[in-house]
Amino acid sequence: MKKIVSIFSVALATCALCPSCTNLESEMYDTINPGIFPANEADAEALVTAAAYAPFRSAWYDGLYTSAQGGIHVVSDMTTDIGYCQWNDAVWPDMLQVNFTSHSTEIATLYSDQIDAISKMTLTFDRIANVPMNDEVRARMEAELHMGRGWLAYLLYDMYGPIQIASSEMLNNPLSDEVAPRLTQEEMVKYIEDEINAALPVLPARYEISDTNYGRFTRGLGYMVLMKLYMHEKNWAKAIECGRELQKAEYGLGLMDNYKDIFTLENEGNKETIWATVCDRTVNAQMWLAHVLSSEYPTQNVNIQKWGGYRVLWDFYHTFDPADKRLEVLVGDFVGTDGVRYNEDNPGSVLIYGALPVKYGEDPEATGEESGIDWIVYRYADMLTLLSEAIVRNGNAVTQEAVDLLNEVHTRAGLPAYTLADFASVDAFLEANLLERGHELWFEGCRRSDLIRYGLYIEYARKYKNSAAAQDYMNVFPLPQSVIDESKGKIAQNPGY
């Protein structure tokens, strides 16, 4: 099941490329010679895997889904009413206080760290074009490149607004000083749609955990990304279409019986997982528990590293019903290894700012910060609650179907089912849906986008983060100043920054 990890490690070793902020990608000719590599199907496989999958790893401190400060789920939730970090590193204040500038580490630099990857995928199309291989294999590789470009473009668009997209002609002329332009909003949406739609007919609905291709892109992933895009654009009807698609039997999706079982080693590849980034303890290790647990927190594996950083703020913790089963892995009260009972009334140095967002189970073979438990990126509960919201917004009415969809997630948490009569208005239902998504998806990278869609992101920053710096234009992050400077004024900064 971890085959993609071994392929990826080889691919990284053989396919190093050198980025440029101006052209977004230029060749490093003394490292890779396009005239002799790739020469065969295996070479092409390595090249495509490196290009298409590199951005979406949870690989120690690299990749969009790293557990460190550069992880998209970390950046997203730390800027909302959910997240806090107890460390004093210079990277955290701007994030936690919603004080974004073009020099803010991670807030701005996520753009420059990832934008070149789209260009690498574009160049890879050219590099594999004349490599002899089976037609079906070629179609799958090209679909993966389309999926990777569309998905990464969506993630960057969500954070920064329309991004730069370099053409193949520009990329194949590395000595040119031409600067790739930012697309318009309409062009951006069309680009993402076109890329993902090009991949959908080729990709399988899903891969089972027993399949050696598990971890590769799927049609389920494609429809989930499109659904996220359409929610972002408030195109409720198209979001509903994507949700209906993912309910079909061919995707094999459903809710796990118990919330805490979703994120465990023994349940990797479970039916709730739409897509996960495959992890192991050597190449692509995720480090969530190391970033969360304090040394006082008891674990069966005593070798797990515990740095005591990430917390869920007490104000948000108090919005949970005490009977909510999701609190089994969002820990606000425990007896430590020192015999002390830690909670909000007796926080010590452990729970000063909030509860422990444990979420993931232990890797019994971890010897430090590493964990081989796959990082779940998208799952069925996310889709169900988005579909419920889209149905109500699209018809401007609370329907029984929307309530039933919400209840699938709500009752799984051990809470009594809602009835249609519980919602006196559309706003009442949407408020309940937003709260449910927060309770269900903490630190899965959804909260920022949800609050922006609801028009609450900046309001919550002021209310729950006491941010004096938060401004209405901060619904999108600033581009890094280096991109503006190197473009010599051809790339405009986002308004307000």
Beta strands, then each sheet from edge to edge (+ up, - down):
strand 1: 83-85
strand 2: 273-277
strand 3: 310-313
strand 4: 330-331
strand 5: 334-335
strand 6: 341-342
strand 7: 354-357
strand 8: 375-379
sheet 1: 1+ 3- 7+ 4-
sheet 2: 2+ 8-
sheet 3: 5+ 6-
end
